[in-house]
């Protein structure tokens, strides 16, 4: 057999049968499509579980927050004792602001079903402006609704600006261990002139107006500015004293210490005529108002809003205190 002889072996080098090729292609297509379907299903389940988790979190926040789905205006109310809470400092921004408290007072007094209004206070004080606005509105509402009494129930503390508001009520009820009083005004700040001298720092303050740098913490305190600030504090203190005397009347057993800025226990406050007796919201509704059904007119924020506001307010207040050029009068 020569080298050029070709041996023809059957089937060698021949193309695959059409049926075999189609079977392989169909199998590959099925595998690819099955993989795609699995990925799509996994993606849908992932989206479903994420939405479910978000829904559970939102529902949990709603449940554990103080958010009210139905407020006093959402249903017809029968005879009840209206409750409004002032909790924390009385500031322009916060639950104790006039913008929050005054509308609540208006709704509580105007509601035909409310027999009396109970103002529960737990506050160390705050802005004399905010407290004064609330007191003025209480006087107006009591004139419009003379047969609807206003009672104050003190929680932990009702001092300074908190007591400024409480004094406008018909009666004040405390716990024997509550902190009550502090009828005084303060204006605090810092002076850095000594530290600046030691560090060799020079204050360069330019003003248009001889008193524009009033109580600047980086400049020496002048006797003129100090006297002016003291006169302003005395004036606000006088306004505070007038509100207390008018509100408490002959019940007040006034002594030289009454308006000195001191505070006392609830038991001592009753002895001094700063309060009328002991009680809680429930006991006042039950024994004084004679209507045990209590309806809360206080607007309550949800948990997310409270958390965001707390962080935002803390940061903002800290920044304001750092850059504020002059201290403000405080009922604290």
C-alpha positions as CSV (number, residue, x, y, z in Angstrom):
1,X,0.0,0.0,0.0
2,X,1.5,3.3,-1.1
3,X,1.8,6.5,0.9
4,X,-0.8,8.2,-1.3
5,X,-3.5,5.7,-0.6
6,X,-6.4,7.2,1.4
7,X,-8.4,4.9,3.6
8,X,-12.0,5.9,3.6
9,X,-13.3,5.2,7.1
10,X,-17.1,5.5,7.4
11,X,-18.3,8.4,9.5
12,X,-14.9,10.0,9.9
13,X,-15.1,13.8,9.5
14,X,-18.8,13.8,8.7
15,X,-21.1,16.6,10.1
16,X,-23.2,15.7,13.2
17,X,-26.7,14.5,12.6
18,X,-29.3,17.3,12.6
19,X,-31.2,15.8,15.5
20,X,-28.1,15.7,17.8
21,X,-27.3,19.4,17.1
22,X,-30.9,20.5,17.8
23,X,-31.0,18.6,21.0
24,X,-27.9,20.3,22.3
25,X,-29.1,23.8,21.4
26,X,-32.5,23.2,22.9
27,X,-30.9,22.0,26.1
28,X,-28.7,25.1,26.3
29,X,-31.6,27.4,25.7
30,X,-33.7,25.7,28.4
31,X,-30.8,26.1,30.9
32,X,-30.3,29.7,30.0
33,X,-34.1,30.5,30.3
34,X,-34.3,28.6,33.6
35,X,-31.5,30.6,35.0
36,X,-33.1,33.9,33.9
37,X,-36.4,32.8,35.4
38,X,-34.7,32.0,38.7
39,X,-32.9,35.3,38.8
40,X,-36.2,37.2,38.1
41,X,-38.0,35.3,40.8
42,X,-35.2,35.9,43.3
43,X,-35.3,39.6,42.4
44,X,-39.1,39.8,42.9
45,X,-38.8,38.0,46.3
46,X,-36.0,40.4,47.3
47,X,-38.1,43.4,46.4
48,X,-41.1,41.9,48.3
49,X,-39.2,41.3,51.5
50,X,-37.6,44.8,51.4
51,X,-41.0,46.4,51.0
52,X,-42.4,44.1,53.8
53,X,-39.5,45.2,56.1
54,X,-40.1,48.9,55.4
55,X,-43.8,48.4,56.1
56,X,-43.1,46.6,59.4
57,X,-40.6,49.4,60.5
58,X,-43.1,52.2,59.6
59,X,-45.9,50.4,61.4
60,X,-43.6,49.9,64.5
61,X,-42.7,53.5,64.5
62,X,-46.3,54.5,64.4
63,X,-47.3,52.1,67.1
64,X,-44.6,53.2,69.5
65,X,-44.9,56.9,68.8
66,X,-47.4,59.3,70.4
67,X,-49.0,60.0,67.1
68,X,-52.8,60.1,67.4
69,X,-54.8,58.8,64.4
70,X,-57.9,60.5,65.7
71,X,-57.7,63.8,67.5
72,X,-60.4,65.5,69.5
73,X,-61.9,66.9,66.3
74,X,-62.2,63.5,64.7
75,X,-65.2,62.3,66.8
76,X,-68.1,63.6,68.7
77,X,-67.1,63.9,72.4
78,X,-69.3,63.9,75.4
79,X,-68.7,65.6,78.7
80,X,-65.0,65.4,79.5
81,X,-62.1,67.1,81.2
82,X,-59.8,68.7,78.7
83,X,-56.0,68.1,79.2
84,X,-53.1,70.1,77.8
85,X,-49.5,69.3,78.6
86,X,-46.5,71.6,78.8
87,X,-43.4,69.4,79.1
88,X,-39.9,70.8,79.0
89,X,-38.5,74.3,78.5
90,X,-40.9,77.1,77.4
91,X,-39.2,78.2,74.2
92,X,-40.2,79.5,70.8
93,X,-39.2,76.2,69.3
94,X,-40.6,73.2,71.2
95,X,-43.7,71.7,72.8
96,X,-43.9,74.6,75.3
97,X,-44.0,77.4,72.8
98,X,-46.9,79.7,72.6
99,X,-47.6,78.6,69.0
100,X,-48.2,75.1,70.3
101,X,-50.0,75.8,73.6
102,X,-52.3,78.6,72.6
103,X,-54.1,76.7,69.8
104,X,-54.6,73.7,72.1
105,X,-56.0,76.0,74.8
106,X,-58.4,77.5,72.3
107,X,-59.7,74.1,71.2
108,X,-60.1,72.9,74.7
109,X,-62.0,76.0,75.9
110,X,-64.2,76.1,72.8
111,X,-65.2,72.5,72.8
112,X,-68.8,72.3,74.1
113,X,-68.1,69.0,75.7
114,X,-65.2,70.1,77.9
115,X,-66.3,70.9,81.4
116,X,-62.9,72.2,82.6
117,X,-59.4,72.5,81.3
118,X,-56.4,70.9,83.1
119,X,-53.0,72.2,82.2
120,X,-50.3,69.7,83.3
121,X,-46.9,71.4,83.6
122,X,-43.5,69.9,83.9
123,X,-41.1,72.7,83.1
124,X,-38.1,74.5,84.6
125,X,-39.1,77.7,82.9
126,X,-37.8,79.5,79.8
127,X,-38.7,82.5,77.8
128,X,-40.6,85.3,79.5
129,X,-42.0,86.3,76.1
130,X,-43.5,82.8,75.4
131,X,-44.8,82.5,79.0
132,X,-46.3,86.0,78.8
133,X,-48.1,85.2,75.6
134,X,-49.6,82.1,77.0
135,X,-50.7,83.9,80.2
136,X,-52.4,86.7,78.1
137,X,-54.2,84.1,76.0
138,X,-55.4,82.3,79.2
139,X,-56.8,85.6,80.5
140,X,-58.6,86.2,77.2
141,X,-60.1,82.7,77.1
142,X,-61.2,82.8,80.7
143,X,-63.1,86.0,79.8
144,X,-64.8,84.3,76.9
145,X,-65.6,81.2,78.9
146,X,-66.1,82.4,82.5
147,X,-67.9,79.2,83.5
148,X,-65.1,76.9,82.4
149,X,-62.4,76.7,85.1
150,X,-58.7,76.2,84.4
151,X,-56.7,74.0,86.8
152,X,-52.9,73.4,86.8
153,X,-51.4,70.1,87.8
154,X,-47.7,70.1,88.5
155,X,-45.6,67.1,87.7
156,X,-42.0,67.0,88.6
157,X,-41.2,70.7,88.4
158,X,-43.1,74.0,87.8
159,X,-40.5,76.7,88.2
160,X,-40.0,80.2,87.0
161,X,-41.6,80.5,83.5
162,X,-43.7,77.4,84.3
163,X,-45.0,78.9,87.5
164,X,-45.6,82.2,85.6
165,X,-48.2,80.3,83.5
166,X,-49.5,78.3,86.5
167,X,-50.3,81.4,88.5
168,X,-53.0,82.4,85.9
169,X,-55.1,79.3,86.7
170,X,-58.0,79.0,89.1
171,X,-56.2,76.5,91.2
172,X,-52.8,74.8,91.3
173,X,-52.4,71.2,92.4
174,X,-49.0,69.6,93.2
175,X,-47.3,66.5,94.5
176,X,-45.8,67.0,97.9
177,X,-42.3,66.4,96.4
178,X,-42.8,68.6,93.3
179,X,-40.5,71.6,92.8
180,X,-42.4,74.9,92.7
181,X,-41.5,78.5,92.6
182,X,-38.4,80.3,91.5
183,X,-40.1,83.6,90.9
184,X,-37.1,85.4,89.4
185,X,-35.3,86.4,86.2
186,X,-31.8,85.8,85.0
187,X,-29.5,86.7,82.2
188,X,-26.3,84.7,82.0
189,X,-23.3,84.7,79.8
190,X,-19.4,84.5,79.8
191,X,-16.6,86.9,79.8
192,X,-13.3,86.0,78.1
193,X,-11.3,89.2,78.5
194,X,-8.9,87.8,81.1
195,X,-8.2,84.7,79.0
196,X,-7.7,86.9,75.9
197,X,-5.2,89.1,77.8
198,X,-3.2,86.0,78.8
199,X,-3.2,84.6,75.3
200,X,-2.4,88.0,73.7
201,X,-5.6,88.1,71.7
202,X,-7.0,91.5,70.8
203,X,-10.7,92.1,70.3
204,X,-11.4,94.3,67.3
205,X,-15.1,95.3,67.5
206,X,-16.5,98.0,65.3
207,X,-20.0,99.3,66.0
208,X,-22.3,102.1,64.7
209,X,-24.0,103.1,67.9
210,X,-22.4,103.6,71.3
211,X,-24.2,100.7,72.9
212,X,-24.3,98.2,70.0
213,X,-21.6,96.0,71.6
214,X,-23.9,95.6,74.7
215,X,-22.6,92.8,76.9
216,X,-20.2,91.5,74.3
217,X,-18.5,88.6,76.0
218,X,-15.1,89.5,74.4
219,X,-15.1,93.1,75.7
220,X,-14.9,94.5,79.2
221,X,-18.2,94.9,80.9
222,X,-19.1,98.5,81.5
223,X,-21.0,99.8,84.5
224,X,-23.5,101.5,82.2
225,X,-24.4,98.3,80.4
226,X,-24.6,96.3,83.6
227,X,-27.0,98.9,85.1
228,X,-29.1,98.9,82.0
229,X,-29.3,95.0,82.0
230,X,-30.2,95.0,85.7
231,X,-33.0,97.6,85.2
232,X,-34.4,95.4,82.4
233,X,-34.3,92.3,84.6
234,X,-36.0,94.2,87.4
235,X,-38.8,95.3,85.1
236,X,-39.5,91.7,83.8
237,X,-39.3,90.5,87.4
238,X,-41.9,93.1,88.3
239,X,-44.2,91.8,85.6
240,X,-43.7,88.3,86.9
241,X,-44.6,89.3,90.5
242,X,-47.7,91.2,89.3
243,X,-49.0,88.0,87.5
244,X,-48.4,85.9,90.6
245,X,-50.1,88.4,93.0
246,X,-53.0,88.8,90.7
247,X,-53.4,85.1,90.1
248,X,-53.0,83.9,93.7
249,X,-54.7,86.9,95.4
250,X,-55.3,86.5,99.1
251,X,-54.2,82.9,99.1
252,X,-50.6,84.0,98.7
253,X,-48.8,84.2,102.1
254,X,-46.1,86.6,100.9
255,X,-42.7,86.8,102.6
256,X,-39.4,88.5,101.7
257,X,-38.3,85.2,100.2
258,X,-41.4,84.6,98.0
259,X,-40.1,86.5,95.0
260,X,-36.4,86.0,95.6
261,X,-35.9,83.2,93.1
262,X,-36.0,80.4,95.6
263,X,-38.0,77.3,95.0
264,X,-39.7,74.9,97.4
265,X,-41.3,71.4,97.6
266,X,-44.9,71.0,96.7
267,X,-45.8,70.6,100.4
268,X,-44.1,73.9,101.3
269,X,-45.7,75.6,98.3
270,X,-49.1,74.7,99.6
271,X,-48.2,76.2,103.0
272,X,-47.0,79.4,101.3
273,X,-50.1,79.8,99.1
274,X,-48.2,79.2,95.9
275,X,-50.4,76.1,95.4
276,X,-53.8,75.0,96.6
277,X,-53.5,71.3,97.3
278,X,-52.3,67.9,96.2
279,X,-53.5,66.0,93.2
280,X,-52.9,64.5,89.8
281,X,-54.7,64.8,86.5
282,X,-56.9,61.8,87.3
283,X,-57.7,62.9,90.9
284,X,-58.5,66.5,89.8
285,X,-60.8,65.2,87.0
286,X,-62.5,62.8,89.4
287,X,-62.8,64.9,92.6
288,X,-62.7,68.5,91.5
289,X,-64.2,68.6,88.0
290,X,-66.4,65.5,88.7
291,X,-65.8,64.3,85.1
292,X,-63.4,61.4,85.0
293,X,-63.3,61.1,81.2
294,X,-60.0,63.0,80.2
295,X,-59.4,64.0,76.6
296,X,-55.9,65.1,75.6
297,X,-55.8,68.2,73.4
298,X,-52.0,68.3,73.3
299,X,-50.6,67.8,69.8
300,X,-48.2,64.9,69.9
301,X,-45.4,64.3,67.4
302,X,-44.4,60.9,66.1
303,X,-41.2,59.2,67.1
304,X,-39.3,60.0,63.8
305,X,-40.2,63.7,64.1
306,X,-39.2,63.8,67.8
307,X,-35.8,62.2,67.0
308,X,-35.0,64.4,64.1
309,X,-36.1,67.6,66.0
310,X,-34.1,66.6,69.0
311,X,-30.9,66.3,67.0
312,X,-31.6,69.3,64.9
313,X,-32.6,71.5,67.9
314,X,-29.6,70.4,69.9
315,X,-27.2,71.3,67.1
316,X,-29.0,74.5,66.3
317,X,-29.2,75.7,69.9
318,X,-25.5,74.9,70.5
319,X,-24.6,76.9,67.4
320,X,-26.8,79.9,68.4
321,X,-25.3,79.9,71.9
322,X,-21.8,80.0,70.5
323,X,-22.4,82.9,68.1
324,X,-25.1,84.8,70.0
325,X,-23.7,88.3,70.8
326,X,-25.8,89.0,73.8
327,X,-27.6,86.9,76.5
328,X,-31.4,86.9,76.8
329,X,-33.5,87.3,79.9
330,X,-34.7,83.9,81.2
331,X,-37.4,82.8,83.7
332,X,-35.4,80.0,85.2
